[in-house]
Amino acid sequence: MRSLIIQLVGTTPILLHRISRHQFREQLASRSELSIKEEADEVMVKGDDGNPAVPVSWLWDAIRVGCSRITVEGEQISFIKFQSALHLPFGMIPLKDTDNHIPTWKPYSSVQHASPGSNKSIAIVAPMFSDWMLSVRVVSDDSYDDGFLKRVFVEAGKVGIGLFHPPKKQFGQFRVDVTL
């Protein structure tokens, strides 16, 4: 087993919106008179300390798609095998800016369809971070070398992380720096 620190440095803004699409309808029914900034703060993903954070599950989702894009000797690599060889922290990963401070954000709003095929539109508000990075301690067995691990994370960075990805827009993409 070996331990690496992988820094994911944002190349596109990230939206920390914790509500999934199927919850939007419930959100509409309970609209309050909050300002856009207050509404964005209300839906922001936060760690136990109240600061912005990214759920590890979002990173696993991007890694899963990244694995699907890589072939070795003509075969797609198995996400299940890769996942069993890699240990990420549990829960939340603190979001920092590139100077390793708590990042600043601004509200992002987008008009979306209320549901697939619906003509009704709703305004979605999310906190947007332009200058961001994640430092993730990764423990890996010797099944995969450091170059291969980086390759998977690079592919995951092209996918991006986040629960809320507005159509035809790029959010949550990152580049990878590895420290042994």
ABEGO torsion letter per residue (X at the ends): XBBBBBBBBBABBBBBBABBAAAAAAAAAABBABBAAAAAAAABBBBAAGBBBBBAAAAAAAAAAAAAABBBGGBBBBAAAAAAABBBBBEBBBBBBAAGBBBBBBBBBBBBBABBGBABBBBBBBBBBABBBBBBBBBBBAABBAAAAAAAAAAAAAAEBEABBBBGBBBGBBBBBBBX
